[in-house]
């Protein structure tokens, strides 16, 4: 139980004690009057003369915010896998998990020999390129001597260009590189293994900023909007602030859940890809709202209302007043119309009130 809960329980107990004292006093007067010809005043009469015991609260400007809690999986803001088009053998893994790599850095080397003619072979591609280069050099000399036509030389030059491109493709299939800078987060192959085609061999992620991918239910989704603030509480109590950066335009038809992303800074690398995290998103926020404790609000057939203390001095009375409510949290609500700052409303004891009832205030009205 929180300190606030203890305070509320203490206030209720105090109010109950006052009411019991009033009742006890009434019965004492009745018993005392049994031997007297006068009839003692009833409890209702005592309340009309002494006042209905109530606890009050004063309307004050304060910050109000509503939050919803979500959970999601951490991913790098840029995250991708390295794959191979050919089923070749791994001959070198020049990086380890946790290493930082730059764009174009080699992260895996595969054997140049293809296991089947169906696949690219660096050896075959290099031999084809070298033959085409020899032919072009020979034909260039012949063309200079006028022994061949320009068309024959152009055809040889085209063949050389195709061979060079094939060699580059073949070499690219054996030296796999990082498409973008990041951290090697996972290696899912090993030396000597023949890699499967078009399957992840290694994962790279940029983790200085991470995204937490989540799914929200229908009620939660209606409160979410891009740009809302998110707060993550780490195990040591550190608060990390992020922003809701993406919401899908439609929910998944099978699960009826809406997917989105929240981005957080990760300068220290503590938010590792793959972790499941819980965080809160601020859905509504009023930096300076005219607020009262939740217990002051009364639901009526005409709408929301509060019992306001009027008159002041030695004869304060209660009057029921309609109000418009804005942001409402678990312990307070915003009054957008019907109340002025520093007016006082009844927090506990409303059930005994009637319009114009004299009240006995049992607190200062500044608590809560």
C-alpha positions in Angstrom: 0.0 0.0 0.0 1.4 3.4 -0.9 1.8 6.5 1.3 -1.1 8.1 -0.6 -3.4 5.1 0.2 -2.4 5.3 3.8 -3.2 9.0 3.9 -6.6 8.4 2.3 -7.4 5.6 4.8 -6.4 7.9 7.6 -8.7 10.7 6.3 -11.7 8.4 6.0 -11.1 7.0 9.5 -10.9 10.6 10.8 -14.2 11.5 9.1 -15.8 8.3 10.5 -14.6 9.1 14.0 -16.2 12.6 13.8 -19.5 11.2 12.5 -19.4 8.6 15.3 -18.8 11.3 17.9 -21.7 13.3 16.6 -23.9 10.2 16.8 -22.6 9.3 20.2 -23.3 12.8 21.4 -26.8 12.6 20.0 -27.5 9.4 21.9 -25.9 10.7 25.1 -28.3 13.7 24.9 -31.2 11.4 24.4 -30.3 9.2 27.4 -29.7 12.3 29.5 -33.1 13.6 28.5 -35.0 10.5 29.5 -35.6 11.9 33.0 -36.3 15.4 31.7 -39.5 16.7 30.2 -37.7 18.2 27.1 -37.0 16.0 24.0 -33.3 15.9 22.8 -32.5 17.0 19.3 -32.3 14.3 16.6 -29.1 13.6 14.6 -30.6 15.4 11.6 -31.3 18.4 13.8 -27.8 18.4 15.2 -26.4 18.3 11.6 -28.6 21.2 10.7 -27.3 23.3 13.6 -23.7 22.0 13.9 -23.2 21.0 10.2 -22.6 17.8 8.2 -19.0 16.6 8.8 -17.1 16.7 5.5 -13.5 16.6 4.3 -12.7 19.1 1.6 -10.0 19.7 -1.0 -9.0 22.9 -2.8 -8.8 23.1 -6.6 -5.1 23.7 -7.6 -3.1 24.0 -10.8 -1.1 20.9 -11.4 0.3 18.6 -14.1 -1.9 15.7 -15.2 -1.1 12.9 -17.6 -2.6 9.5 -18.6 -0.4 6.5 -19.5 -0.8 3.1 -20.9 1.6 0.2 -20.5 2.8 -1.8 -23.5 5.5 -4.5 -24.1 7.6 -5.2 -27.1 10.8 -6.7 -28.6 14.0 -4.7 -29.0 15.4 -4.4 -32.5 18.2 -2.3 -34.0 16.9 0.8 -35.7 18.7 -0.7 -38.8 18.8 -4.5 -38.7 19.4 -6.9 -41.6 20.9 -10.3 -42.4 23.8 -11.3 -44.6 22.9 -14.1 -47.1 24.6 -16.0 -49.9 23.2 -16.8 -53.4 25.4 -19.9 -53.6 25.8 -23.0 -51.4 29.5 -22.5 -50.8 31.7 -23.6 -47.9 32.7 -21.1 -45.2 36.5 -20.5 -45.2 36.7 -17.5 -42.9 34.7 -15.5 -40.4 36.7 -12.3 -39.8 34.3 -10.8 -37.3 32.8 -11.9 -33.9 29.5 -11.1 -32.3 29.6 -7.7 -30.8 32.1 -6.3 -33.4 31.3 -3.0 -35.1 31.6 -3.0 -38.8 31.4 -0.4 -41.5 29.6 -0.4 -44.8 31.5 -2.7 -47.3 33.5 -4.5 -44.6 33.9 -8.3 -45.3 32.1 -10.3 -42.7 32.2 -13.8 -44.3 34.4 -15.4 -46.9 33.3 -18.5 -48.8 35.2 -21.0 -50.9 35.9 -20.0 -54.5 35.2 -23.5 -55.8 31.6 -24.2 -56.5 30.3 -27.7 -55.6 28.3 -27.8 -58.9 28.3 -26.2 -62.3 24.9 -24.8 -61.4 26.6 -22.3 -59.1 28.9 -19.4 -59.8 32.6 -20.3 -59.6 35.2 -17.7 -59.1 37.8 -19.9 -60.7 35.7 -20.3 -63.8 34.8 -16.6 -63.9 38.4 -15.5 -63.5 39.5 -17.9 -66.3 36.8 -16.5 -68.7 37.8 -13.0 -67.9 41.5 -13.6 -68.5 40.7 -15.3 -71.9 38.5 -12.4 -72.9 41.2 -9.9 -71.9 43.9 -11.8 -74.0 41.5 -11.8 -77.0 40.8 -8.0 -76.7 44.5 -7.2 -76.5 45.3 -9.3 -79.6 42.4 -7.8 -81.6 43.4 -4.3 -80.6 46.7 -4.8 -82.2 45.1 -6.3 -85.3 42.7 -3.4 -85.6 45.6 -0.9 -85.3 47.2 -2.7 -88.2 44.0 -2.6 -90.2 43.7 -6.4 -90.2 40.1 -6.5 -88.6 37.1 -4.3 -88.7 35.9 -2.0 -85.9 32.8 -4.2 -85.4 35.0 -7.3 -84.6 36.9 -5.3 -82.0 33.7 -3.9 -80.4 32.3 -7.5 -80.1 35.4 -8.5 -78.2 35.3 -5.5 -76.0 31.7 -6.3 -75.1 32.6 -9.9 -74.3 35.4 -8.6 -72.0 32.9 -6.3 -70.2 30.5 -9.2 -69.6 33.3 -11.4 -68.3 34.4 -8.7 -65.9 30.9 -8.3 -64.6 30.6 -12.1 -64.1 33.9 -12.2 -62.2 32.8 -9.3 -59.9 29.5 -11.2 -59.2 31.4 -14.4 -58.5 33.9 -12.7 -56.2 31.0 -10.9 -54.5 29.4 -14.2 -53.7 32.5 -15.4 -51.9 33.3 -12.2 -50.0 30.1 -11.2 -48.2 30.1 -7.6 -47.0 28.1 -5.4 -44.6 25.5 -3.4 -46.5 25.4 -0.7 -43.7 27.4 0.1 -40.6 26.4 -1.6 -37.4 27.2 -4.2 -34.8 27.4 -7.9 -35.4 24.6 -9.2 -33.2 24.5 -12.9 -34.3 26.5 -15.4 -36.4 24.5 -18.4 -37.4 27.1 -20.4 -39.4 30.5 -21.8 -38.7 33.8 -22.5 -40.4 33.7 -25.4 -42.8 29.9 -25.4 -43.1 28.2 -25.2 -46.5 25.8 -22.3 -46.3 22.2 -22.6 -47.4 21.2 -20.2 -50.2 19.2 -17.1 -49.3 19.2 -17.9 -45.6 20.5 -15.6 -42.8 24.2 -16.4 -42.1 24.9 -13.3 -39.9 22.8 -10.5 -38.4 24.0 -6.9 -38.2 22.1 -4.1 -36.4 22.7 -0.4 -35.7 22.1 -0.2 -32.0 23.0 3.4 -30.9 19.3 3.8 -31.3 16.8 0.9 -31.0 13.2 0.4 -31.8 10.8 -1.6 -29.6 8.2 -3.3 -31.7 4.9 -3.8 -29.9 1.3 -4.8 -30.6 -1.6 -3.0 -29.0 -5.2 -4.1 -28.4 -8.2 -2.3 -29.7 -8.8 -0.1 -26.6 -5.1 0.8 -26.4 -4.8 1.5 -30.1 -7.5 4.2 -30.0 -5.4 6.2 -27.5 -2.1 5.9 -29.4 -0.7 8.5 -31.9 2.7 9.0 -33.5 4.9 11.5 -31.6 3.6 10.5 -28.1 6.3 10.3 -25.4 7.3 6.9 -24.1 9.2 6.1 -20.9 11.2 3.0 -20.2 12.3 2.2 -16.6 15.5 0.2 -16.4 16.2 -2.3 -13.6 18.5 0.2 -11.8 15.7 2.9 -11.8 17.1 4.9 -14.7 14.3 6.5 -16.8 14.9 6.5 -20.6 12.6 8.7 -22.7 11.6 7.8 -26.3 9.0 8.5 -28.9 6.3 6.6 -30.6 7.6 6.6 -34.2 5.4 4.2 -36.2 1.8 2.9 -36.1 0.4 0.6 -38.8 -2.5 1.9 -40.8 -4.5 -1.3 -40.1 -4.7 -4.0 -37.5 -3.8 -7.6 -38.2 -7.1 -9.2 -39.4 -6.4 -12.5 -37.6 -5.3 -11.1 -34.2 -7.0 -7.7 -34.4 -3.8 -6.2 -32.9 -2.1 -3.0 -34.2 1.6 -3.0 -34.5 3.8 0.0 -33.8 7.3 1.0 -32.9 8.8 3.2 -30.1 12.4 4.4 -30.5 14.9 4.8 -27.6 18.4 6.1 -27.4 20.9 3.3 -26.6 24.3 5.0 -26.3 25.5 2.5 -23.6 24.3 -0.5 -25.5 22.2 -1.8 -22.6 19.1 -2.4 -24.8 20.1 -5.6 -26.6 18.2 -6.7 -29.7 15.8 -9.6 -28.9 15.0 -8.4 -25.3 11.3 -8.2 -24.3 10.7 -4.8 -22.5 7.8 -3.1 -20.8 7.3 0.6 -21.2 4.7 3.3 -20.8 3.3 5.7 -23.4 1.8 9.1 -22.3 -1.5 9.4 -24.2 -2.8 12.6 -22.7 -1.0 15.5 -21.0 -1.9 18.8 -19.3 1.1 20.7 -18.0 -1.1 23.0 -15.9 -4.6 21.7 -15.2 -7.1 22.9 -12.6 -7.5 19.7 -10.7 -9.3 18.0 -7.8 -8.9 14.6 -6.2 -10.9 11.8 -7.8 -13.1 11.4 -4.7 -14.6 14.9 -5.3 -16.4 13.8 -8.5 -20.1 13.0 -8.2 -22.0 11.3 -11.1 -25.5 12.6 -11.5 -28.3 12.1 -14.1 -27.4 15.6 -15.4 -23.7 14.7 -15.7 -20.5 15.2 -13.7 -20.8 17.5 -10.6 -19.0 18.4 -7.4 -20.2 19.7 -4.0 -18.7 23.2 -3.7 -18.3 24.9 -0.3 -19.9 28.4 -0.4 -20.5 31.1 2.2 -17.3 30.7 4.1 -16.8 32.2 7.5 -18.6 30.5 10.4 -21.5 29.2 8.2 -20.1 27.3 5.2 -22.7 25.5 3.1 -22.6 22.9 0.3 -24.0 23.5 -3.2 -24.0 21.0 -6.0 -22.4 22.3 -9.2 -22.2 20.9 -12.7 -18.6 20.7 -14.1 -16.9 19.7 -17.3 -14.1 17.1 -16.9 -11.0 16.9 -19.0 -8.1 14.6 -18.4 -8.7 12.1 -15.6 -6.1 10.0 -13.8 -6.4 7.4 -11.1 -6.1 10.0 -8.3 -7.2 13.3 -9.9 -9.3 14.9 -12.6 -9.1 18.1 -14.6 -12.0 20.6 -14.3 -12.3 22.5 -17.6 -15.5 24.5 -16.8 -17.6 25.2 -13.7 -14.9 25.8 -11.1 -12.4 28.6 -10.3 -8.9 28.1 -8.9 -8.7 27.8 -5.1 -12.4 27.0 -4.7 -13.1 24.2 -2.3 -15.0 21.0 -3.0 -16.2 18.2 -0.7 -13.9 15.1 -0.9 -15.5 12.8 1.6 -19.0 12.9 3.2 -21.1 13.7 0.1 -23.8 11.1 0.9 -25.1 13.1 3.8 -25.3 16.4 1.9 -28.3 18.3 0.4 -28.5 21.6 -1.4 -27.6 24.4 1.0 -26.6 22.1 3.9 -24.5 23.6 6.6 -21.2 21.7 6.8 -18.6 21.1 9.5 -15.2 21.0 7.8 -12.9 18.5 9.5 -9.7 19.3 7.5 -8.1 22.5 6.1 -8.8 21.6 2.5 -5.1 21.9 1.5 -4.4 18.1 1.6 -4.4 16.0 -1.5 
